[in-house]
Amino acid sequence: MAESERSGSLSGLTEREAQEFHKYFMQGFLYFLVLTLIAHTLVWFWRPWF
Amino acid sequence: MWRIWLLFDPRRALIAILAFAFLMVMVNHFVQLSTERYGSWLNEPAVAAGQ
């Protein structure tokens, strides 16, 4: 398994791979965030909690 | 921020994050269901809305 140590990072990813994954990860997280905001807005219109 | 993926393996991190998120969502929904104010969205009629 010496091959995967080539990149030297603990996770085995190269910096380029880490940056690429991070791009998709943040995109997915933003989708989740938008959906959550929409859901909370709907609940707020239904029954405000403050 | 992206350097986190040099530390944590994305596959395991994703599984851990999704499992944790699922757990939190389940707990929060059941907690809300157990409250008087929000506990009626499944079985109307609505409890005192108190608007």
Backbone of each chain as nested JSON, in Angstrom:
{
  "chains": [
    {"id": "A", "residues": [
      {"number": 1, "name": "MET", "atoms": {"N": [0.824, -1.193, 0.0], "CA": [0.0, 0.0, 0.0], "C": [0.869, 1.258, 0.0]}},
      {"number": 2, "name": "ALA", "atoms": {"N": [2.134, 1.091, -0.379], "CA": [2.991, 2.279, -0.36], "C": [2.471, 3.303, -1.356]}},
      {"number": 3, "name": "GLU", "atoms": {"N": [1.715, 2.831, -2.389], "CA": [1.235, 3.753, -3.441], "C": [0.392, 4.878, -2.819]}},
      {"number": 4, "name": "SER", "atoms": {"N": [-0.548, 4.505, -1.89], "CA": [-1.476, 5.551, -1.401], "C": [-0.726, 6.526, -0.508]}},
      {"number": 5, "name": "GLU", "atoms": {"N": [0.453, 6.184, -0.052], "CA": [1.176, 7.129, 0.823], "C": [1.857, 8.202, -0.018]}},
      {"number": 6, "name": "ARG", "atoms": {"N": [1.804, 8.018, -1.346], "CA": [2.58, 8.92, -2.233], "C": [2.211, 10.366, -1.94]}},
      {"number": 7, "name": "SER", "atoms": {"N": [0.883, 10.626, -1.717], "CA": [0.503, 12.038, -1.603], "C": [0.914, 12.577, -0.246]}},
      {"number": 8, "name": "GLY", "atoms": {"N": [1.224, 11.759, 0.721], "CA": [1.757, 12.256, 1.975], "C": [0.716, 12.775, 2.927]}},
      {"number": 9, "name": "SER", "atoms": {"N": [-0.554, 12.864, 2.514], "CA": [-1.549, 13.38, 3.466], "C": [-2.119, 12.22, 4.253]}},
      {"number": 10, "name": "LEU", "atoms": {"N": [-2.695, 12.563, 5.416], "CA": [-3.224, 11.507, 6.279], "C": [-4.376, 10.78, 5.608]}},
      {"number": 11, "name": "SER", "atoms": {"N": [-5.149, 11.552, 4.829], "CA": [-6.322, 10.907, 4.243], "C": [-5.969, 10.251, 2.918]}},
      {"number": 12, "name": "GLY", "atoms": {"N": [-4.771, 10.534, 2.425], "CA": [-4.387, 9.917, 1.164], "C": [-4.769, 10.744, -0.036]}},
      {"number": 13, "name": "LEU", "atoms": {"N": [-5.459, 11.864, 0.194], "CA": [-5.83, 12.706, -0.942], "C": [-4.697, 13.671, -1.261]}},
      {"number": 14, "name": "THR", "atoms": {"N": [-4.623, 14.015, -2.511], "CA": [-3.672, 15.08, -2.882], "C": [-4.369, 16.418, -2.635]}},
      {"number": 15, "name": "GLU", "atoms": {"N": [-3.611, 17.489, -2.661], "CA": [-4.212, 18.797, -2.386], "C": [-5.265, 19.123, -3.424]}},
      {"number": 16, "name": "ARG", "atoms": {"N": [-4.977, 18.779, -4.68], "CA": [-5.94, 19.069, -5.758], "C": [-7.234, 18.305, -5.511]}},
      {"number": 17, "name": "GLU", "atoms": {"N": [-7.12, 17.004, -5.109], "CA": [-8.32, 16.2, -4.854], "C": [-9.096, 16.767, -3.675]}},
      {"number": 18, "name": "ALA", "atoms": {"N": [-8.372, 17.203, -2.66], "CA": [-9.048, 17.761, -1.474], "C": [-9.815, 19.021, -1.853]}},
      {"number": 19, "name": "GLN", "atoms": {"N": [-9.208, 19.859, -2.672], "CA": [-9.884, 21.096, -3.074], "C": [-11.101, 20.775, -3.918]}},
      {"number": 20, "name": "GLU", "atoms": {"N": [-10.964, 19.775, -4.791], "CA": [-12.09, 19.422, -5.661], "C": [-13.234, 18.869, -4.831]}},
      {"number": 21, "name": "PHE", "atoms": {"N": [-12.901, 17.952, -3.907], "CA": [-13.958, 17.374, -3.056], "C": [-14.643, 18.468, -2.26]}},
      {"number": 22, "name": "HIS", "atoms": {"N": [-13.843, 19.392, -1.74], "CA": [-14.392, 20.466, -0.917], "C": [-15.389, 21.302, -1.706]}},
      {"number": 23, "name": "LYS", "atoms": {"N": [-15.105, 21.495, -2.98], "CA": [-16.023, 22.271, -3.823], "C": [-17.389, 21.588, -3.868]}},
      {"number": 24, "name": "TYR", "atoms": {"N": [-17.388, 20.303, -4.113], "CA": [-18.662, 19.573, -4.203], "C": [-19.312, 19.465, -2.831]}},
      {"number": 25, "name": "PHE", "atoms": {"N": [-18.491, 19.303, -1.818], "CA": [-19.038, 19.175, -0.457], "C": [-19.777, 20.449, -0.084]}},
      {"number": 26, "name": "MET", "atoms": {"N": [-19.159, 21.596, -0.357], "CA": [-19.795, 22.877, 0.002], "C": [-21.039, 23.113, -0.828]}},
      {"number": 27, "name": "GLN", "atoms": {"N": [-21.011, 22.658, -2.091], "CA": [-22.192, 22.822, -2.942], "C": [-23.36, 22.036, -2.355]}},
      {"number": 28, "name": "GLY", "atoms": {"N": [-23.08, 20.803, -1.971], "CA": [-24.125, 19.957, -1.386], "C": [-24.64, 20.543, -0.1]}},
      {"number": 29, "name": "PHE", "atoms": {"N": [-23.698, 21.101, 0.68], "CA": [-24.098, 21.692, 1.961], "C": [-24.998, 22.896, 1.731]}},
      {"number": 30, "name": "LEU", "atoms": {"N": [-24.718, 23.679, 0.68], "CA": [-25.557, 24.857, 0.41], "C": [-26.952, 24.437, -0.009]}},
      {"number": 31, "name": "TYR", "atoms": {"N": [-27.065, 23.384, -0.797], "CA": [-28.388, 22.878, -1.163], "C": [-29.161, 22.521, 0.1]}},
      {"number": 32, "name": "PHE", "atoms": {"N": [-28.477, 21.788, 0.991], "CA": [-29.132, 21.382, 2.241], "C": [-29.57, 22.609, 3.015]}},
      {"number": 33, "name": "LEU", "atoms": {"N": [-28.702, 23.61, 3.081], "CA": [-29.011, 24.821, 3.852], "C": [-30.231, 25.537, 3.282]}},
      {"number": 34, "name": "VAL", "atoms": {"N": [-30.297, 25.632, 1.962], "CA": [-31.424, 26.333, 1.334], "C": [-32.712, 25.588, 1.635]}},
      {"number": 35, "name": "LEU", "atoms": {"N": [-32.663, 24.258, 1.516], "CA": [-33.873, 23.468, 1.796], "C": [-34.31, 23.674, 3.236]}},
      {"number": 36, "name": "THR", "atoms": {"N": [-33.32, 23.699, 4.143], "CA": [-33.657, 23.879, 5.557], "C": [-34.277, 25.237, 5.794]}},
      {"number": 37, "name": "LEU", "atoms": {"N": [-33.746, 26.276, 5.148], "CA": [-34.296, 27.63, 5.341], "C": [-35.727, 27.697, 4.831]}},
      {"number": 38, "name": "ILE", "atoms": {"N": [-35.963, 27.04, 3.682], "CA": [-37.322, 27.05, 3.13], "C": [-38.273, 26.38, 4.106]}},
      {"number": 39, "name": "ALA", "atoms": {"N": [-37.84, 25.209, 4.628], "CA": [-38.727, 24.468, 5.543], "C": [-39.014, 25.292, 6.795]}},
      {"number": 40, "name": "HIS", "atoms": {"N": [-37.975, 25.909, 7.318], "CA": [-38.194, 26.695, 8.545], "C": [-39.076, 27.904, 8.271]}},
      {"number": 41, "name": "THR", "atoms": {"N": [-38.946, 28.497, 7.088], "CA": [-39.79, 29.647, 6.74], "C": [-41.249, 29.205, 6.677]}},
      {"number": 42, "name": "LEU", "atoms": {"N": [-41.473, 28.054, 6.083], "CA": [-42.855, 27.572, 5.987], "C": [-43.425, 27.326, 7.374]}},
      {"number": 43, "name": "VAL", "atoms": {"N": [-42.615, 26.707, 8.229], "CA": [-43.123, 26.448, 9.581], "C": [-43.364, 27.771, 10.294]}},
      {"number": 44, "name": "TRP", "atoms": {"N": [-42.505, 28.745, 10.049], "CA": [-42.693, 30.044, 10.696], "C": [-44.027, 30.641, 10.249]}},
      {"number": 45, "name": "PHE", "atoms": {"N": [-44.348, 30.566, 9.037], "CA": [-45.631, 31.144, 8.589], "C": [-46.786, 30.366, 9.187]}},
      {"number": 46, "name": "TRP", "atoms": {"N": [-46.549, 29.081, 9.454], "CA": [-47.611, 28.274, 10.033], "C": [-47.761, 28.592, 11.507]}},
      {"number": 47, "name": "ARG", "atoms": {"N": [-46.678, 28.533, 12.258], "CA": [-46.746, 28.782, 13.697], "C": [-45.401, 29.338, 14.181]}},
      {"number": 48, "name": "PRO", "atoms": {"N": [-45.311, 30.674, 14.27], "CA": [-44.056, 31.29, 14.726], "C": [-43.673, 30.81, 16.105]}},
      {"number": 49, "name": "TRP", "atoms": {"N": [-42.361, 30.71, 16.303], "CA": [-41.963, 30.179, 17.619], "C": [-41.451, 31.266, 18.546]}},
      {"number": 50, "name": "PHE", "atoms": {"N": [-41.521, 32.527, 18.085], "CA": [-41.169, 33.623, 19.022], "C": [-42.373, 34.542, 19.108]}}
    ]},
    {"id": "B", "residues": [
      {"number": 1, "name": "MET", "atoms": {"N": [-9.762, 25.794, 4.618], "CA": [-10.861, 24.951, 4.998], "C": [-10.808, 23.603, 4.254]}},
      {"number": 2, "name": "TRP", "atoms": {"N": [-10.428, 23.627, 3.006], "CA": [-10.394, 22.392, 2.221], "C": [-9.318, 21.439, 2.73]}},
      {"number": 3, "name": "ARG", "atoms": {"N": [-8.41, 21.989, 3.538], "CA": [-7.323, 21.124, 4.042], "C": [-7.843, 20.048, 4.985]}},
      {"number": 4, "name": "ILE", "atoms": {"N": [-9.054, 20.246, 5.459], "CA": [-9.644, 19.232, 6.335], "C": [-9.65, 17.87, 5.647]}},
      {"number": 5, "name": "TRP", "atoms": {"N": [-9.77, 17.901, 4.324], "CA": [-9.854, 16.646, 3.57], "C": [-8.481, 16.02, 3.367]}},
      {"number": 6, "name": "LEU", "atoms": {"N": [-7.454, 16.712, 3.819], "CA": [-6.126, 16.085, 3.848], "C": [-5.968, 15.303, 5.138]}},
      {"number": 7, "name": "LEU", "atoms": {"N": [-6.848, 15.625, 6.102], "CA": [-6.78, 14.919, 7.39], "C": [-7.771, 13.777, 7.437]}},
      {"number": 8, "name": "PHE", "atoms": {"N": [-9.027, 14.108, 7.045], "CA": [-10.08, 13.107, 7.178], "C": [-10.431, 12.536, 5.814]}},
      {"number": 9, "name": "ASP", "atoms": {"N": [-10.562, 11.244, 5.762], "CA": [-10.944, 10.586, 4.523], "C": [-12.378, 10.991, 4.184]}},
      {"number": 10, "name": "PRO", "atoms": {"N": [-12.62, 11.598, 3.024], "CA": [-13.963, 12.072, 2.665], "C": [-15.034, 11.01, 2.753]}},
      {"number": 11, "name": "ARG", "atoms": {"N": [-14.712, 9.769, 2.384], "CA": [-15.77, 8.743, 2.409], "C": [-16.253, 8.521, 3.827]}},
      {"number": 12, "name": "ARG", "atoms": {"N": [-15.322, 8.348, 4.734], "CA": [-15.743, 8.104, 6.128], "C": [-16.37, 9.354, 6.707]}},
      {"number": 13, "name": "ALA", "atoms": {"N": [-15.835, 10.509, 6.339], "CA": [-16.377, 11.754, 6.879], "C": [-17.815, 11.933, 6.416]}},
      {"number": 14, "name": "LEU", "atoms": {"N": [-18.065, 11.645, 5.141], "CA": [-19.425, 11.801, 4.611], "C": [-20.395, 10.898, 5.348]}},
      {"number": 15, "name": "ILE", "atoms": {"N": [-19.989, 9.644, 5.529], "CA": [-20.881, 8.693, 6.212], "C": [-21.149, 9.174, 7.63]}},
      {"number": 16, "name": "ALA", "atoms": {"N": [-20.102, 9.637, 8.317], "CA": [-20.282, 10.101, 9.7], "C": [-21.203, 11.318, 9.74]}},
      {"number": 17, "name": "ILE", "atoms": {"N": [-21.002, 12.257, 8.808], "CA": [-21.813, 13.482, 8.804], "C": [-23.263, 13.146, 8.525]}},
      {"number": 18, "name": "LEU", "atoms": {"N": [-23.487, 12.278, 7.525], "CA": [-24.866, 11.949, 7.163], "C": [-25.568, 11.204, 8.288]}},
      {"number": 19, "name": "ALA", "atoms": {"N": [-24.826, 10.302, 8.95], "CA": [-25.437, 9.556, 10.057], "C": [-25.791, 10.508, 11.193]}},
      {"number": 20, "name": "PHE", "atoms": {"N": [-24.886, 11.416, 11.505], "CA": [-25.138, 12.367, 12.581], "C": [-26.307, 13.279, 12.223]}},
      {"number": 21, "name": "ALA", "atoms": {"N": [-26.344, 13.737, 10.985], "CA": [-27.435, 14.625, 10.574], "C": [-28.764, 13.899, 10.656]}},
      {"number": 22, "name": "PHE", "atoms": {"N": [-28.787, 12.643, 10.22], "CA": [-30.021, 11.865, 10.259], "C": [-30.495, 11.707, 11.702]}},
      {"number": 23, "name": "LEU", "atoms": {"N": [-29.55, 11.42, 12.587], "CA": [-29.899, 11.256, 14.003], "C": [-30.504, 12.553, 14.541]}},
      {"number": 24, "name": "MET", "atoms": {"N": [-29.849, 13.682, 14.247], "CA": [-30.334, 14.969, 14.758], "C": [-31.713, 15.278, 14.214]}},
      {"number": 25, "name": "VAL", "atoms": {"N": [-31.914, 15.013, 12.914], "CA": [-33.215, 15.322, 12.303], "C": [-34.307, 14.487, 12.954]}},
      {"number": 26, "name": "MET", "atoms": {"N": [-34.003, 13.202, 13.173], "CA": [-35.019, 12.332, 13.785], "C": [-35.366, 12.83, 15.18]}},
      {"number": 27, "name": "VAL", "atoms": {"N": [-34.318, 13.091, 15.974], "CA": [-34.563, 13.541, 17.35], "C": [-35.38, 14.833, 17.339]}},
      {"number": 28, "name": "ASN", "atoms": {"N": [-34.993, 15.781, 16.498], "CA": [-35.692, 17.073, 16.498], "C": [-37.143, 16.941, 16.076]}},
      {"number": 29, "name": "HIS", "atoms": {"N": [-37.398, 16.081, 15.083], "CA": [-38.793, 15.951, 14.663], "C": [-39.642, 15.331, 15.771]}},
      {"number": 30, "name": "PHE", "atoms": {"N": [-39.075, 14.321, 16.44], "CA": [-39.88, 13.698, 17.493], "C": [-40.036, 14.633, 18.687]}},
      {"number": 31, "name": "VAL", "atoms": {"N": [-38.996, 15.423, 18.958], "CA": [-39.133, 16.393, 20.044], "C": [-40.251, 17.367, 19.712]}},
      {"number": 32, "name": "GLN", "atoms": {"N": [-40.261, 17.845, 18.475], "CA": [-41.307, 18.805, 18.105], "C": [-42.695, 18.145, 18.187]}},
      {"number": 33, "name": "LEU", "atoms": {"N": [-42.729, 16.902, 17.784], "CA": [-44.027, 16.2, 17.825], "C": [-44.539, 16.088, 19.244]}},
      {"number": 34, "name": "SER", "atoms": {"N": [-43.59, 16.089, 20.195], "CA": [-44.027, 15.886, 21.593], "C": [-44.436, 17.198, 22.243]}},
      {"number": 35, "name": "THR", "atoms": {"N": [-44.312, 18.309, 21.53], "CA": [-44.675, 19.586, 22.144], "C": [-46.154, 19.887, 21.875]}},
      {"number": 36, "name": "GLU", "atoms": {"N": [-46.723, 20.745, 22.718], "CA": [-48.134, 21.07, 22.535], "C": [-48.298, 21.942, 21.294]}},
      {"number": 37, "name": "ARG", "atoms": {"N": [-47.311, 22.836, 21.074], "CA": [-47.502, 23.814, 20.001], "C": [-47.362, 23.17, 18.627]}},
      {"number": 38, "name": "TYR", "atoms": {"N": [-46.379, 22.274, 18.523], "CA": [-46.117, 21.736, 17.178], "C": [-46.514, 20.272, 17.062]}},
      {"number": 39, "name": "GLY", "atoms": {"N": [-47.052, 19.717, 18.164], "CA": [-47.274, 18.279, 18.162], "C": [-48.506, 17.854, 17.411]}},
      {"number": 40, "name": "SER", "atoms": {"N": [-49.102, 18.8, 16.611], "CA": [-50.403, 18.42, 16.027], "C": [-50.358, 18.346, 14.521]}},
      {"number": 41, "name": "TRP", "atoms": {"N": [-49.123, 18.455, 13.932], "CA": [-49.159, 18.571, 12.474], "C": [-49.537, 17.257, 11.812]}},
      {"number": 42, "name": "LEU", "atoms": {"N": [-49.545, 16.17, 12.577], "CA": [-49.953, 14.899, 11.968], "C": [-51.424, 14.609, 12.225]}},
      {"number": 43, "name": "ASN", "atoms": {"N": [-51.878, 15.049, 13.427], "CA": [-53.264, 14.666, 13.734], "C": [-54.056, 15.926, 14.053]}},
      {"number": 44, "name": "GLU", "atoms": {"N": [-54.464, 16.603, 13.007], "CA": [-55.308, 17.782, 13.239], "C": [-56.551, 17.299, 14.001]}},
      {"number": 45, "name": "PRO", "atoms": {"N": [-57.429, 17.969, 14.712], "CA": [-57.444, 19.429, 14.663], "C": [-56.298, 20.037, 15.442]}},
      {"number": 46, "name": "ALA", "atoms": {"N": [-55.957, 21.241, 15.083], "CA": [-54.806, 21.908, 15.686], "C": [-55.079, 22.152, 17.156]}},
      {"number": 47, "name": "VAL", "atoms": {"N": [-54.049, 21.936, 17.918], "CA": [-54.111, 22.256, 19.35], "C": [-54.103, 23.781, 19.41]}},
      {"number": 48, "name": "ALA", "atoms": {"N": [-54.422, 24.397, 20.588], "CA": [-54.538, 25.867, 20.694], "C": [-53.33, 26.51, 20.005]}},
      {"number": 49, "name": "ALA", "atoms": {"N": [-53.607, 27.254, 18.926], "CA": [-52.484, 27.81, 18.179], "C": [-51.838, 28.922, 18.994]}},
      {"number": 50, "name": "GLY", "atoms": {"N": [-52.666, 29.628, 19.806], "CA": [-52.088, 30.663, 20.665], "C": [-51.544, 31.796, 19.849]}},
      {"number": 51, "name": "GLN", "atoms": {"N": [-52.171, 32.069, 18.64], "CA": [-51.664, 33.219, 17.83], "C": [-52.182, 34.533, 18.376]}}
    ]}
  ]
}
